[in-house]
Amino acid sequence: MATANDPSAPEFWDVRFREGRTPWDAGGVPHELAKYLAGASGGGRALIPGCGAAYEVAAFHEAGYEVIAIDFSPAAVSAAARALGPLQRTVRLGDFFQYDFGIIRFDIIYERAFLCSLPRRSRPAYCARVSELLRPGGLLIGFFFYDASESGPPFGLGEGELEELLKGRFVLEAEEKTCSPVPVFAGKERWQIWRRLEI
């Protein structure tokens, strides 16, 4: 199947989940997210696109958020169902770019290994969709992968690239380098918090 070699197709990720080839999988909730949620007020709506095994769903749920996770890979959604137990109802099988999430916008969109899984040509569409789904003042939080290599996935961001893509719609409120335990991301991820502007 030709799409098995195309990271923009569900089949590409299905093969990896079924064969256990998931080097991006940290196996749990990252320290930076746990720390953020411990200080958050909760009570809003959170979205996790390209959720994979969706370990973070429980962390958002316990922090008081109404959380939805989505992935277009059936094998990834099955992995999430196994990991989440009763919370598997929060996971949707669907395309982040086309799925109807309803009229209520999200307070938080959480990024972890989704943007870097997308072919570079999809980045403007990602930024537009995130802007569309977040309420004004809402937050895009998470881990962003920076790497000069042209190969992928993961497809790294260049310096200043994300700022340019989000310019006019978001402002960067916080940033720190992370020490990811996942070798493929080690030394190349940054925890960032972007606030959607009132536009």
Contacts in CASP RR format, 6 or more apart in sequence:
PFRMAT RR
TARGET T0000
AUTHOR 0000-0000-0000
METHOD contacts of the structure
MODEL  1
MATANDPSAPEFWDVRFREGRTPWDAGGVPHELAKYLAGASGGGRALIPG
CGAAYEVAAFHEAGYEVIAIDFSPAAVSAAARALGPLQRTVRLGDFFQYD
FGIIRFDIIYERAFLCSLPRRSRPAYCARVSELLRPGGLLIGFFFYDASE
SGPPFGLGEGELEELLKGRFVLEAEEKTCSPVPVFAGKERWQIWRRLEI
1 11 0 8 1.000
3 9 0 8 1.000
3 10 0 8 1.000
3 11 0 8 1.000
3 12 0 8 1.000
4 11 0 8 1.000
4 12 0 8 1.000
4 15 0 8 1.000
5 12 0 8 1.000
6 12 0 8 1.000
7 13 0 8 1.000
7 117 0 8 1.000
7 118 0 8 1.000
7 119 0 8 1.000
7 152 0 8 1.000
7 153 0 8 1.000
8 118 0 8 1.000
8 119 0 8 1.000
8 122 0 8 1.000
10 72 0 8 1.000
10 73 0 8 1.000
10 74 0 8 1.000
13 71 0 8 1.000
13 72 0 8 1.000
13 73 0 8 1.000
13 75 0 8 1.000
13 76 0 8 1.000
13 117 0 8 1.000
14 73 0 8 1.000
14 74 0 8 1.000
14 75 0 8 1.000
14 76 0 8 1.000
15 21 0 8 1.000
15 75 0 8 1.000
16 22 0 8 1.000
16 75 0 8 1.000
17 52 0 8 1.000
17 73 0 8 1.000
17 75 0 8 1.000
17 76 0 8 1.000
17 78 0 8 1.000
17 79 0 8 1.000
18 75 0 8 1.000
22 53 0 8 1.000
23 182 0 8 1.000
23 183 0 8 1.000
23 184 0 8 1.000
24 113 0 8 1.000
24 117 0 8 1.000
24 154 0 8 1.000
24 182 0 8 1.000
24 184 0 8 1.000
24 185 0 8 1.000
25 52 0 8 1.000
25 53 0 8 1.000
25 182 0 8 1.000
26 55 0 8 1.000
26 180 0 8 1.000
26 181 0 8 1.000
26 182 0 8 1.000
27 53 0 8 1.000
27 55 0 8 1.000
28 55 0 8 1.000
28 56 0 8 1.000
29 55 0 8 1.000
29 56 0 8 1.000
29 58 0 8 1.000
29 59 0 8 1.000
30 56 0 8 1.000
30 112 0 8 1.000
30 143 0 8 1.000
30 178 0 8 1.000
30 180 0 8 1.000
32 142 0 8 1.000
32 143 0 8 1.000
32 176 0 8 1.000
32 178 0 8 1.000
32 191 0 8 1.000
33 56 0 8 1.000
33 59 0 8 1.000
33 110 0 8 1.000
33 112 0 8 1.000
33 141 0 8 1.000
33 142 0 8 1.000
34 59 0 8 1.000
36 141 0 8 1.000
36 193 0 8 1.000
37 59 0 8 1.000
37 60 0 8 1.000
37 62 0 8 1.000
37 63 0 8 1.000
38 63 0 8 1.000
40 63 0 8 1.000
42 63 0 8 1.000
42 64 0 8 1.000
42 65 0 8 1.000
43 64 0 8 1.000
43 65 0 8 1.000
43 66 0 8 1.000
43 107 0 8 1.000
44 64 0 8 1.000
44 65 0 8 1.000
44 66 0 8 1.000
44 107 0 8 1.000
44 108 0 8 1.000
45 65 0 8 1.000
45 66 0 8 1.000
45 67 0 8 1.000
45 68 0 8 1.000
45 104 0 8 1.000
45 105 0 8 1.000
45 106 0 8 1.000
45 107 0 8 1.000
45 108 0 8 1.000
46 60 0 8 1.000
46 65 0 8 1.000
46 66 0 8 1.000
46 67 0 8 1.000
46 68 0 8 1.000
46 106 0 8 1.000
46 107 0 8 1.000
46 108 0 8 1.000
46 109 0 8 1.000
46 110 0 8 1.000
47 67 0 8 1.000
47 68 0 8 1.000
47 69 0 8 1.000
47 70 0 8 1.000
47 101 0 8 1.000
47 106 0 8 1.000
47 108 0 8 1.000
47 109 0 8 1.000
47 110 0 8 1.000
47 133 0 8 1.000
48 54 0 8 1.000
48 56 0 8 1.000
48 57 0 8 1.000
48 60 0 8 1.000
48 67 0 8 1.000
48 68 0 8 1.000
48 69 0 8 1.000
48 70 0 8 1.000
48 109 0 8 1.000
48 110 0 8 1.000
48 112 0 8 1.000
49 69 0 8 1.000
49 70 0 8 1.000
49 71 0 8 1.000
49 96 0 8 1.000
49 109 0 8 1.000
49 111 0 8 1.000
49 114 0 8 1.000
50 69 0 8 1.000
50 70 0 8 1.000
50 71 0 8 1.000
50 72 0 8 1.000
50 76 0 8 1.000
50 96 0 8 1.000
50 113 0 8 1.000
50 114 0 8 1.000
50 117 0 8 1.000
51 57 0 8 1.000
51 69 0 8 1.000
51 70 0 8 1.000
51 71 0 8 1.000
51 76 0 8 1.000
51 80 0 8 1.000
51 91 0 8 1.000
51 114 0 8 1.000
52 69 0 8 1.000
52 71 0 8 1.000
52 73 0 8 1.000
52 76 0 8 1.000
52 77 0 8 1.000
52 79 0 8 1.000
52 80 0 8 1.000
53 76 0 8 1.000
53 79 0 8 1.000
53 80 0 8 1.000
53 82 0 8 1.000
53 83 0 8 1.000
54 69 0 8 1.000
54 71 0 8 1.000
54 79 0 8 1.000
54 80 0 8 1.000
54 83 0 8 1.000
54 84 0 8 1.000
54 90 0 8 1.000
54 91 0 8 1.000
55 83 0 8 1.000
56 69 0 8 1.000
56 110 0 8 1.000
56 112 0 8 1.000
57 67 0 8 1.000
57 69 0 8 1.000
57 80 0 8 1.000
57 84 0 8 1.000
57 87 0 8 1.000
57 90 0 8 1.000
57 91 0 8 1.000
58 84 0 8 1.000
58 87 0 8 1.000
60 67 0 8 1.000
60 108 0 8 1.000
60 110 0 8 1.000
61 67 0 8 1.000
61 87 0 8 1.000
61 90 0 8 1.000
65 107 0 8 1.000
65 108 0 8 1.000
67 90 0 8 1.000
68 90 0 8 1.000
68 91 0 8 1.000
68 92 0 8 1.000
68 101 0 8 1.000
69 80 0 8 1.000
69 90 0 8 1.000
69 91 0 8 1.000
69 92 0 8 1.000
70 91 0 8 1.000
70 92 0 8 1.000
70 93 0 8 1.000
70 94 0 8 1.000
70 96 0 8 1.000
70 99 0 8 1.000
71 77 0 8 1.000
71 80 0 8 1.000
71 91 0 8 1.000
71 92 0 8 1.000
71 93 0 8 1.000
71 94 0 8 1.000
72 93 0 8 1.000
72 94 0 8 1.000
72 95 0 8 1.000
72 96 0 8 1.000
74 93 0 8 1.000
77 91 0 8 1.000
77 92 0 8 1.000
77 93 0 8 1.000
80 88 0 8 1.000
80 91 0 8 1.000
81 88 0 8 1.000
81 91 0 8 1.000
84 90 0 8 1.000
84 91 0 8 1.000
92 99 0 8 1.000
96 114 0 8 1.000
96 129 0 8 1.000
97 125 0 8 1.000
97 129 0 8 1.000
101 133 0 8 1.000
105 133 0 8 1.000
105 134 0 8 1.000
105 135 0 8 1.000
106 133 0 8 1.000
106 134 0 8 1.000
106 135 0 8 1.000
106 138 0 8 1.000
107 134 0 8 1.000
107 135 0 8 1.000
107 138 0 8 1.000
107 139 0 8 1.000
108 134 0 8 1.000
108 138 0 8 1.000
108 139 0 8 1.000
108 140 0 8 1.000
108 141 0 8 1.000
109 130 0 8 1.000
109 133 0 8 1.000
109 134 0 8 1.000
109 139 0 8 1.000
109 140 0 8 1.000
109 141 0 8 1.000
110 141 0 8 1.000
110 142 0 8 1.000
111 140 0 8 1.000
111 141 0 8 1.000
111 142 0 8 1.000
111 143 0 8 1.000
111 144 0 8 1.000
112 142 0 8 1.000
112 143 0 8 1.000
113 143 0 8 1.000
113 145 0 8 1.000
113 154 0 8 1.000
113 185 0 8 1.000
115 123 0 8 1.000
115 126 0 8 1.000
115 144 0 8 1.000
115 145 0 8 1.000
115 157 0 8 1.000
116 144 0 8 1.000
116 145 0 8 1.000
116 153 0 8 1.000
116 154 0 8 1.000
116 155 0 8 1.000
116 156 0 8 1.000
116 157 0 8 1.000
117 153 0 8 1.000
117 154 0 8 1.000
117 155 0 8 1.000
118 126 0 8 1.000
118 153 0 8 1.000
118 155 0 8 1.000
119 155 0 8 1.000
120 155 0 8 1.000
123 161 0 8 1.000
123 165 0 8 1.000
124 165 0 8 1.000
127 165 0 8 1.000
127 166 0 8 1.000
127 169 0 8 1.000
130 140 0 8 1.000
131 166 0 8 1.000
131 169 0 8 1.000
131 170 0 8 1.000
131 196 0 8 1.000
134 140 0 8 1.000
134 196 0 8 1.000
135 196 0 8 1.000
136 196 0 8 1.000
136 197 0 8 1.000
136 198 0 8 1.000
136 199 0 8 1.000
137 195 0 8 1.000
137 196 0 8 1.000
137 197 0 8 1.000
137 198 0 8 1.000
138 195 0 8 1.000
138 196 0 8 1.000
139 173 0 8 1.000
139 193 0 8 1.000
139 194 0 8 1.000
139 195 0 8 1.000
139 196 0 8 1.000
140 166 0 8 1.000
140 170 0 8 1.000
140 192 0 8 1.000
140 193 0 8 1.000
140 194 0 8 1.000
140 196 0 8 1.000
141 191 0 8 1.000
141 192 0 8 1.000
141 193 0 8 1.000
141 194 0 8 1.000
142 191 0 8 1.000
142 192 0 8 1.000
142 193 0 8 1.000
143 178 0 8 1.000
143 180 0 8 1.000
143 185 0 8 1.000
143 189 0 8 1.000
143 190 0 8 1.000
143 191 0 8 1.000
143 192 0 8 1.000
144 157 0 8 1.000
144 162 0 8 1.000
144 189 0 8 1.000
144 190 0 8 1.000
144 192 0 8 1.000
145 154 0 8 1.000
145 155 0 8 1.000
145 156 0 8 1.000
145 157 0 8 1.000
145 185 0 8 1.000
145 188 0 8 1.000
145 189 0 8 1.000
146 156 0 8 1.000
146 157 0 8 1.000
146 158 0 8 1.000
146 159 0 8 1.000
146 188 0 8 1.000
146 189 0 8 1.000
146 190 0 8 1.000
147 154 0 8 1.000
147 156 0 8 1.000
147 157 0 8 1.000
147 158 0 8 1.000
147 188 0 8 1.000
148 156 0 8 1.000
148 158 0 8 1.000
149 156 0 8 1.000
154 184 0 8 1.000
154 185 0 8 1.000
156 188 0 8 1.000
162 192 0 8 1.000
163 172 0 8 1.000
166 194 0 8 1.000
168 197 0 8 1.000
168 199 0 8 1.000
169 196 0 8 1.000
169 197 0 8 1.000
169 199 0 8 1.000
170 194 0 8 1.000
170 195 0 8 1.000
170 196 0 8 1.000
170 197 0 8 1.000
171 194 0 8 1.000
171 195 0 8 1.000
171 197 0 8 1.000
172 192 0 8 1.000
172 193 0 8 1.000
172 194 0 8 1.000
173 193 0 8 1.000
173 194 0 8 1.000
173 195 0 8 1.000
174 191 0 8 1.000
174 192 0 8 1.000
174 193 0 8 1.000
175 190 0 8 1.000
175 191 0 8 1.000
175 192 0 8 1.000
175 193 0 8 1.000
176 190 0 8 1.000
176 191 0 8 1.000
177 187 0 8 1.000
177 189 0 8 1.000
177 190 0 8 1.000
177 191 0 8 1.000
178 187 0 8 1.000
178 189 0 8 1.000
178 190 0 8 1.000
178 191 0 8 1.000
179 186 0 8 1.000
179 187 0 8 1.000
180 186 0 8 1.000
180 187 0 8 1.000
180 188 0 8 1.000
180 189 0 8 1.000
END
